[in-house]
Amino acid sequence: MKLKERRISIGATQKMVADACNVSVSAVSQWESGATTPTIMSLCLLAKFLHCTVGELMTEVVTGERKA
């Protein structure tokens, strides 16, 4: 599952993710498009918000995929 799909699956908006990670909506959009990657601090906050591990997110953010 990609980052955007994971966000949508929990019913969250980009604004909600941005607020939880203390970043701009633009930053979240860039993460979802693959233009940039979150900092380690943002990854920790993002994982907590999305109810997953940092490892799962790193796989999704870096490769665009989720390990089986």
JOTA-V603092 format. One record per helix or strand. SS is the DSSP state (h for helix, s for strand). FROM is the first residue (numbers start at 1). TO is the last residue. If there is no record, write none. Layout:
# JOTA-V603092
ss	from	to
SS	FROM	TO
SS	FROM	TO
This chain:
# JOTA-V603092
ss	from	to
h	3	9
h	14	21
h	25	33
h	40	50
h	54	63
